[in-house]
Amino acid sequence: MTAAPVVSVRGLRVYYGTLRGTVRAVDGVSLDIGAGEVLGLVGESGCGKSTLGRGILGLLPDGAASKGDVIYGGRNLVGMSEKDLRRLRGPDLGLIFQEPMTRLDPLMRIEDQFQETLEQHEPGLSAREVRKRSLETLGRMGIPPTRFRQYPHEFSGGMRQRIMIALALVLRPKLLIADEPTTSLDVIVEAQILRILADLRRNFDTALLLITHNLGIVAEACDRVAVMYAGKIVEEGLAGDVFAEPAHPYTRELLRSTISLDTKELHSIPGAPPNLITPPPGCRFHPRCPDAMAVCPTKEPVEQHLAHERRVFCWLRGPEQAIPAGGTSPLEREEIAVAEEA
Amino acid sequence: MQRKPELAGGHASPSAHDSALVSIRGLKTYYSIRGSFAQRLIGREAGHVKAVDDVSLDLGRGEVLGLVGESGSGKTTLGRTLLGLVPATEGSVVFDGREIVGLRDRDLRELRRKMQVVFQDPHASLNPAMTIEQSVGHPLEIHKIGTSDERRRRVAETLDTVGLSPPEQFMVKYPSDLSGGQKQRAVIARAIILNPVLLVADEPVSMLDMSVRAKILELMLELKREFDLTYLYITHDLATAKFFCDRIAIMYLGRIVEIGPSRAIYENPRHPYTKALLRAIPEPDPRRKVPRDLPRGEVPDAARPPLGCSFHPRCGQAFEVCGWETRDLRDLLEQRWAHQVEEQYEAERALFDDISVLDSSAVHARLRTGRGVPGAALAGLLGSIRDENPSEPFWTGVEQVATETDAVDIRWREPLSPRATGVGDVQVECHLYDDAALEEAARRREEGSPHTTVGGTGTPTRQGAPEGSA
């Protein structure tokens, strides 16, 4: 990335309290997203990827607290008042959810939903401009003007999701977070939506964080990818590089366990992701890692930079001087039972 | 690690086996749509959805058949009809020599010991108030099998078989204590505890994380070998189906559009829909980019299916006989307008009066022009749309455009319904593989002489043919 990033996340933590203890859903995450760039965020369910996406926008679950920095436009969103945050959401920060039907008002025509959104955030616009902007954005998503006055239930699932995306884009946000935007859609419609999202960078110059559990989607639609495990980023780099040659064992195992058309042999990662109340010490992946070494449960891995802006958190990548004597010998541990799984 | 089991013998058709375990013939399952309150008062139905529309297939003993389709394809209804959970409207389902269609509930219950089902959502499949022992042992209780001690032993054995061991540790737990993968193992344990011969698995892994899917599929393959099971694997996911299935049936809007051995389907897909599905699967391959040549639109409303071949509105290869009609013109216009600036759209829209005449499905439409607009102007617009993209398949279906003073009269060619045709070792329901349909299309192409004007103001029409040529 050459230009200054649209958003810069540094050491972000999002913790929330439950009856069983404090859940460290996001635990010290740093990442940048540039203008016109698509960053994919992948991980298994419960790894904290959705909480991270919401945490960046300051949308926290009840009883949650966040720490660290989310620098956007020279200001830190962490600790910002709810009033200031609300002003930024929409024109600056957008969010696309998984279930479009639950986010569109079923009693409002599409036209009215756009009008309300635009009037709220850009009160200076004339009625003509509101209409023009709305139709133009909808058109880019393939929604014809003839259907502008219809209600959400009159549209198919894929069209509703495109309307949702248009509703977020009509305000021309600089940062857009899309949380599993295609999960409930069929594969052809999913590909249609991905094509639209991949084209966003050209048309809108938006910085996009695309959260998904589907590695195939990342490979096809993203410039860079960040892999998350148990509240932490374990590897980040150019999508092509990471997929061609994963640097972290978790990334490698996740890729191997993905069932694709090329799958000749089934593969799975033993064990299950840890709970985030009492995560394992040291590297959180060490209990499941086929390459774990003696050092892994004792010290948390440090960020290592590889070629092409790749960074990875794994003792296999060093630094050697930080590994205690004998730390590179294979880790001895007990067998993981078959049923210990997610 | 599990390898894909080699197929025993030629699986071209299950008739290669001694006899089919399940034989489905001409099966139709229709759901009636309830209309308005007034319509219901006078006992009238607003129509029906053909969820399963004339399906015939065999399921061989020990075979894994993948039933693949998008949501709304009817794949789940087909599975449920096969289990007798949904009454068939017409046709026959013979399971292990017995006809299921029309069977009384009591007889069905007896048969259900032999056929079990695993649903998609493991969280919703287990009663949250029952322990795992109670849930998994429930079928034994329903069918009054064994003493309570014997049942307990059987539950423990079965839990062990599905990998929930030590069983004692899981028997006392409630579903909420289990992870998604563990719950699905418990659901599978409950399904196999009666020693069934057929297991219908409806999206058994699609709600699970990638890292768990492989484990559940492995378990199902092991069980199949150990207990000689036959599977109907219902899924939208062609990638897991490829690994898992001996044969694949592709469903679209209630019909099986392609069926054959897995290898043939994946290596050489014939139906344009199968091709599109395969192309659309996101692959974790860094060299691949988002595919551009995707079918447009979505699965249409099954209550109002397209004429002719149901896939034709989305098909890039559709031609004269595939069933072009009014609604396709509306889609064409709307897609054009979606990408225009507002002024241009307003100008073009003003040429039309009411375009909702295109909403009812027909092969004839009389499009009135907007106030004060001559029919020739509207015909001119249609002509220029066609000239901009002459390869658009829609135009192959237009038989005649007649210009009137204040209207344009459009007639489409008669649709043909596709028939199942054998191509190699697969069956495809697509006109592209049907010689009769191709000949008919060629005949229509020749008959359609351009520049025939019919009754209008003399403006040349795009495509004309004598009345009743179809």
Boltz contact constraints between the chains, C-beta under 6 A:
constraints:
  - contact:
      token1: [A, 44]
      token2: [B, 209]
      max_distance: 6.0
  - contact:
      token1: [A, 45]
      token2: [B, 209]
      max_distance: 6.0
  - contact:
      token1: [A, 132]
      token2: [B, 342]
      max_distance: 6.0
  - contact:
      token1: [A, 135]
      token2: [B, 342]
      max_distance: 6.0
  - contact:
      token1: [A, 139]
      token2: [B, 338]
      max_distance: 6.0
  - contact:
      token1: [A, 139]
      token2: [B, 339]
      max_distance: 6.0
  - contact:
      token1: [A, 142]
      token2: [B, 338]
      max_distance: 6.0
  - contact:
      token1: [A, 144]
      token2: [B, 334]
      max_distance: 6.0
  - contact:
      token1: [A, 144]
      token2: [B, 337]
      max_distance: 6.0
  - contact:
      token1: [A, 144]
      token2: [B, 338]
      max_distance: 6.0
  - contact:
      token1: [A, 145]
      token2: [B, 337]
      max_distance: 6.0
  - contact:
      token1: [A, 145]
      token2: [B, 345]
      max_distance: 6.0
  - contact:
      token1: [A, 146]
      token2: [B, 334]
      max_distance: 6.0
  - contact:
      token1: [A, 156]
      token2: [B, 298]
      max_distance: 6.0
  - contact:
      token1: [A, 158]
      token2: [B, 298]
      max_distance: 6.0
  - contact:
      token1: [A, 186]
      token2: [B, 70]
      max_distance: 6.0
  - contact:
      token1: [A, 186]
      token2: [B, 71]
      max_distance: 6.0
  - contact:
      token1: [A, 187]
      token2: [B, 280]
      max_distance: 6.0
  - contact:
      token1: [A, 187]
      token2: [B, 281]
      max_distance: 6.0
  - contact:
      token1: [A, 188]
      token2: [B, 280]
      max_distance: 6.0
  - contact:
      token1: [A, 188]
      token2: [B, 294]
      max_distance: 6.0
  - contact:
      token1: [A, 188]
      token2: [B, 295]
      max_distance: 6.0
  - contact:
      token1: [A, 189]
      token2: [B, 298]
      max_distance: 6.0
  - contact:
      token1: [A, 191]
      token2: [B, 280]
      max_distance: 6.0
  - contact:
      token1: [A, 191]
      token2: [B, 291]
      max_distance: 6.0
  - contact:
      token1: [A, 191]
      token2: [B, 294]
      max_distance: 6.0
  - contact:
      token1: [A, 192]
      token2: [B, 294]
      max_distance: 6.0
  - contact:
      token1: [A, 194]
      token2: [B, 290]
      max_distance: 6.0
  - contact:
      token1: [A, 195]
      token2: [B, 290]
      max_distance: 6.0
  - contact:
      token1: [A, 198]
      token2: [B, 290]
      max_distance: 6.0
  - contact:
      token1: [A, 215]
      token2: [B, 284]
      max_distance: 6.0
  - contact:
      token1: [A, 216]
      token2: [B, 282]
      max_distance: 6.0
  - contact:
      token1: [A, 216]
      token2: [B, 283]
      max_distance: 6.0
  - contact:
      token1: [A, 216]
      token2: [B, 284]
      max_distance: 6.0
  - contact:
      token1: [A, 217]
      token2: [B, 282]
      max_distance: 6.0
  - contact:
      token1: [A, 219]
      token2: [B, 284]
      max_distance: 6.0
  - contact:
      token1: [A, 219]
      token2: [B, 286]
      max_distance: 6.0
  - contact:
      token1: [A, 220]
      token2: [B, 282]
      max_distance: 6.0
  - contact:
      token1: [A, 220]
      token2: [B, 288]
      max_distance: 6.0
  - contact:
      token1: [A, 220]
      token2: [B, 289]
      max_distance: 6.0
  - contact:
      token1: [A, 220]
      token2: [B, 290]
      max_distance: 6.0
  - contact:
      token1: [A, 221]
      token2: [B, 290]
      max_distance: 6.0
  - contact:
      token1: [A, 240]
      token2: [B, 286]
      max_distance: 6.0
  - contact:
      token1: [A, 243]
      token2: [B, 284]
      max_distance: 6.0
  - contact:
      token1: [A, 243]
      token2: [B, 286]
      max_distance: 6.0
  - contact:
      token1: [A, 244]
      token2: [B, 286]
      max_distance: 6.0
  - contact:
      token1: [A, 255]
      token2: [B, 284]
      max_distance: 6.0
  - contact:
      token1: [A, 257]
      token2: [B, 210]
      max_distance: 6.0
  - contact:
      token1: [A, 257]
      token2: [B, 211]
      max_distance: 6.0
  - contact:
      token1: [A, 257]
      token2: [B, 214]
      max_distance: 6.0
  - contact:
      token1: [A, 258]
      token2: [B, 210]
      max_distance: 6.0
  - contact:
      token1: [A, 258]
      token2: [B, 284]
      max_distance: 6.0
  - contact:
      token1: [A, 259]
      token2: [B, 239]
      max_distance: 6.0
  - contact:
      token1: [A, 259]
      token2: [B, 240]
      max_distance: 6.0
  - contact:
      token1: [A, 260]
      token2: [B, 239]
      max_distance: 6.0
  - contact:
      token1: [A, 260]
      token2: [B, 283]
      max_distance: 6.0
  - contact:
      token1: [A, 261]
      token2: [B, 239]
      max_distance: 6.0
  - contact:
      token1: [A, 261]
      token2: [B, 242]
      max_distance: 6.0
  - contact:
      token1: [A, 263]
      token2: [B, 243]
      max_distance: 6.0
  - contact:
      token1: [A, 265]
      token2: [B, 1]
      max_distance: 6.0
  - contact:
      token1: [A, 265]
      token2: [B, 3]
      max_distance: 6.0
  - contact:
      token1: [A, 266]
      token2: [B, 2]
      max_distance: 6.0
  - contact:
      token1: [A, 266]
      token2: [B, 214]
      max_distance: 6.0
  - contact:
      token1: [A, 266]
      token2: [B, 218]
      max_distance: 6.0
  - contact:
      token1: [A, 267]
      token2: [B, 214]
      max_distance: 6.0
  - contact:
      token1: [A, 268]
      token2: [B, 211]
      max_distance: 6.0
  - contact:
      token1: [A, 268]
      token2: [B, 214]
      max_distance: 6.0
  - contact:
      token1: [A, 268]
      token2: [B, 215]
      max_distance: 6.0
  - contact:
      token1: [A, 269]
      token2: [B, 211]
      max_distance: 6.0
  - contact:
      token1: [A, 338]
      token2: [B, 163]
      max_distance: 6.0
  - contact:
      token1: [A, 339]
      token2: [B, 163]
      max_distance: 6.0
  - contact:
      token1: [A, 339]
      token2: [B, 164]
      max_distance: 6.0
  - contact:
      token1: [A, 339]
      token2: [B, 182]
      max_distance: 6.0
  - contact:
      token1: [A, 341]
      token2: [B, 181]
      max_distance: 6.0
  - contact:
      token1: [A, 341]
      token2: [B, 212]
      max_distance: 6.0
  - contact:
      token1: [A, 342]
      token2: [B, 179]
      max_distance: 6.0
  - contact:
      token1: [A, 342]
      token2: [B, 181]
      max_distance: 6.0
  - contact:
      token1: [A, 342]
      token2: [B, 209]
      max_distance: 6.0
  - contact:
      token1: [A, 342]
      token2: [B, 212]
      max_distance: 6.0
